[in-house]
Amino acid sequence: MAIEFTGAFAAIGAEDFARAVAFYAAFLGREPDGRIRDSYAEFRLPTLRLAIFRPRAGGADDFRNPPGSRAGLNLVLEVVDLARAAAEVERLGGASSPPFDAPHGREAYAHDPDGNRLILVERAGSR
């Protein structure tokens, strides 16, 4: 059963959001192309969207790869049907959290069988 995707991008969970955005703005030589307050910034590069987000209070460890490290790179998959995508992750041997509401739609956190972080996103109004 194939999942219908509308996009994919890399996301970095950064507790010091301002520092991370300033670093990538300087490194990439440009300001973010999109921003949601002081919690999300997105750089739209020619072949990659790089997002930086502030994890919810107390949730930073959930985004570290491997857990306990300072690294927080995540593969974000924009999907048409969040429940179906989460079920498919589990069917293939991965794990997923229950879906929850986010400012931009609905999300579920998942891991592939090797423990790599996936964030499944169903944008508001995509269904």
Protein Blocks (a to p, Z undefined) as FASTA:
>chain_A
ZZddfbdcdddddfblmlmmmmmmmmnopacfbdchjlbccdddfkbccddddddehilm
mmpccehiabfcdcddddfblmlmmmmmmmnopacddddddfklccdddddfkopacddd
ddehkZZ
